[in-house]
């Protein structure tokens, strides 16, 4: 299985001097479904959040990157928070990501993986602020938590600093057609979804009424910057 060998330096070429407009084109859902899949780790909530945010804000819309020195980078998020990450922390995030990226064979799909890796590290660094009761003292421990524990995604919606727009929860089995940045969940699993597909293998990806996945993933929420802000 192909492992994560891409350098975050590559992503510098993709990040503009300012955030993409909130209405800018996000990463197409079909590309997010293909680029990588959850592997052996219990990191479904983390991967779903990353893919949903990329679908809503695009590759250039989640953070702005600034090099502090040869060892440290600063990431300015949409909520104005600033996250400092060292090369060692970024490398550790790559090692803990535990995703199958073998389908990412084109430059565009590789860029999705690279941005996702940085998002993964940002989430671990922001974890103590969003989950103070669960947080551990070190980056490594918090990274392990988002990698090995499927946290309740409803309470982690600002782990990438996009909480200004808030994931908008709806009732059980509500539709997601026409929505961007959608996440669906059950007590045992959480996945990114779009219209009539969800981030599952084979026929399980079908997501319309009365299909197995539609009935399984009864929870619905989405983050769409085109909609008014609404808290859970």
C-alpha positions in Angstrom: 0.0 0.0 0.0 1.3 3.4 -0.9 2.3 5.5 2.0 2.4 9.3 2.6 5.6 10.7 1.2 4.5 14.1 0.0 6.2 17.2 1.4 4.1 20.1 2.8 6.4 22.4 0.8 4.5 21.4 -2.3 1.4 22.9 -0.9 3.1 26.4 -0.8 2.5 26.6 -4.5 -1.2 26.2 -3.9 -1.8 28.8 -1.2 -2.6 32.3 -2.2 -1.9 35.5 -0.3 -5.4 35.6 1.0 -8.3 33.3 1.6 -10.4 32.3 -1.3 -13.8 33.9 -1.2 -16.4 32.0 0.9 -18.3 31.4 -2.3 -15.3 30.1 -4.2 -15.3 26.7 -5.9 -14.6 23.9 -3.5 -12.9 20.7 -4.2 -15.3 18.5 -6.3 -16.9 15.7 -4.3 -15.8 13.1 -6.9 -12.2 14.1 -6.4 -12.5 13.8 -2.6 -14.0 10.4 -2.9 -11.1 9.2 -5.0 -8.1 10.9 -3.5 -7.8 8.8 -0.4 -9.7 6.5 1.9 -9.7 5.8 5.6 -7.3 2.9 6.3 -7.0 0.9 9.5 -7.1 3.8 12.0 -10.4 4.9 13.7 -10.1 8.4 12.2 -13.3 8.5 10.3 -14.6 11.7 12.0 -11.3 13.5 11.3 -11.2 12.5 7.6 -14.9 13.4 7.1 -14.3 16.9 8.6 -11.3 17.5 6.4 -13.1 16.4 3.2 -16.3 18.4 4.0 -14.2 21.5 4.6 -12.3 21.0 1.3 -15.6 20.6 -0.5 -16.9 23.8 1.0 -13.8 26.1 0.9 -11.4 24.5 -1.6 -7.7 24.0 -1.4 -6.9 27.6 -0.8 -9.7 28.5 1.6 -9.1 26.8 4.9 -5.8 28.3 5.9 -3.0 30.7 4.9 0.6 29.4 5.4 3.6 31.5 6.4 7.1 30.2 6.9 8.5 31.4 10.2 11.9 29.8 9.9 13.4 26.6 8.6 11.6 24.5 11.3 8.3 26.3 11.9 5.2 27.3 9.9 2.3 29.4 10.9 -1.3 28.7 9.7 -3.9 31.5 9.9 -7.4 30.0 10.0 -10.7 31.5 8.9 -11.6 32.2 12.6 -8.4 34.3 12.9 -6.6 31.8 15.1 -3.0 31.1 14.4 -1.5 27.6 14.6 2.2 27.0 14.7 3.5 23.7 13.5 7.1 22.4 13.4 8.5 20.1 10.7 8.6 17.3 13.2 4.8 17.8 14.0 3.9 17.8 10.3 6.0 14.7 9.7 4.3 13.0 12.7 0.9 13.9 11.2 1.9 12.3 7.9 2.8 9.1 9.7 -0.4 9.0 11.8 -2.8 9.9 8.9 -3.3 6.2 8.1 -5.1 6.6 4.8 -4.8 4.7 1.6 -3.6 7.4 -0.9 -2.8 4.9 -3.7 -5.5 6.4 -6.0 -3.8 9.9 -5.8 -1.8 9.6 -9.0 -2.4 13.0 -10.6 -1.0 16.4 -9.4 -4.5 17.6 -8.4 -5.3 14.5 -6.3 -1.8 14.7 -4.7 -2.5 18.3 -3.8 -5.7 17.2 -2.1 -3.7 14.7 0.0 -1.0 17.3 0.9 -3.6 19.9 2.0 -5.4 17.2 4.0 -2.2 16.3 5.8 -1.7 19.9 7.0 -5.4 20.0 8.0 -4.8 16.8 10.1 -1.9 18.5 11.9 -3.9 21.7 12.5 -6.8 19.6 14.0 -4.5 18.0 16.5 -3.0 21.4 17.5 -6.4 22.9 17.9 -7.9 19.9 19.8 -7.1 21.3 23.3 -9.1 24.5 22.5 -12.1 22.6 21.1 -12.0 19.6 23.5 -10.4 20.9 26.7 -11.7 18.1 28.9 -10.4 15.4 26.5 -7.2 17.1 25.5 -3.7 15.8 26.5 -0.6 17.9 27.3 1.3 17.0 24.1 0.7 17.4 20.3 1.6 13.7 19.9 -1.1 12.6 22.3 -3.8 14.8 20.8 -2.8 13.6 17.3 -3.2 10.0 18.6 -6.7 10.8 19.9 -8.0 12.2 16.6 -6.4 9.2 14.8 -7.6 6.4 17.1 -10.9 7.7 18.6 -14.0 8.5 16.5 -15.0 11.6 18.5 -18.5 13.0 18.2 -18.3 15.0 15.0 -21.1 17.4 16.1 -18.7 18.9 18.7 -15.6 19.1 16.6 -16.9 21.3 13.8 -14.4 24.1 14.5 -11.2 22.0 14.6 -10.2 23.6 11.3 -11.3 27.1 12.3 -14.3 27.3 10.0 -16.8 27.4 12.8 -17.8 30.9 11.7 -20.1 29.2 9.3 -20.9 26.2 11.6 -22.1 22.8 10.4 -25.8 23.0 10.3 -27.5 20.0 11.9 -30.8 18.8 10.6 -33.2 16.1 11.7 -32.7 12.4 11.1 -32.9 11.3 7.5 -33.1 14.9 6.2 -31.9 15.3 2.6 -28.4 16.6 1.6 -29.0 17.1 -2.1 -27.6 20.4 -3.3 -25.6 20.8 -0.1 -21.8 21.2 0.0 -19.5 20.1 2.9 -22.0 17.4 4.0 -21.2 14.8 6.7 -23.4 11.9 7.7 -23.0 9.6 10.6 -24.2 6.7 12.7 -23.1 5.8 16.2 -20.3 3.7 14.8 -19.1 5.6 11.7 -18.8 9.1 10.2 -18.3 9.9 6.5 -18.2 12.7 4.0 -21.2 12.7 1.6 -22.5 14.6 -1.4 -25.9 14.4 -3.0 -26.4 10.6 -3.6 -23.0 9.3 -2.7 -21.1 8.9 0.5 -17.4 8.1 1.2 -17.8 4.3 1.3 -16.5 1.5 -0.9 -18.4 -0.1 -3.7 -22.2 -0.2 -3.6 -22.2 1.1 0.0 -21.4 4.5 -1.6 -25.0 4.8 -2.8 -26.8 7.3 -0.7 -30.5 7.8 -1.5 -33.7 6.7 0.1 -33.9 3.1 1.3 -30.3 2.2 0.4 -28.3 0.6 3.1 -26.0 3.5 3.7 -28.9 6.0 3.7 -30.6 4.1 6.5 -27.4 3.5 8.4 -26.1 7.1 8.4 -29.2 8.8 9.9 -27.3 11.9 11.2 -26.9 14.8 8.7 -25.1 18.1 8.8 -23.3 20.3 6.4 -21.2 23.5 6.3 -22.2 25.7 3.4 -20.8 29.3 3.4 -23.6 30.3 1.2 -26.1 29.7 4.0 -26.6 31.9 7.1 -24.6 31.0 10.2 -26.5 28.7 12.5 -25.3 27.0 15.7 -26.4 23.5 16.7 
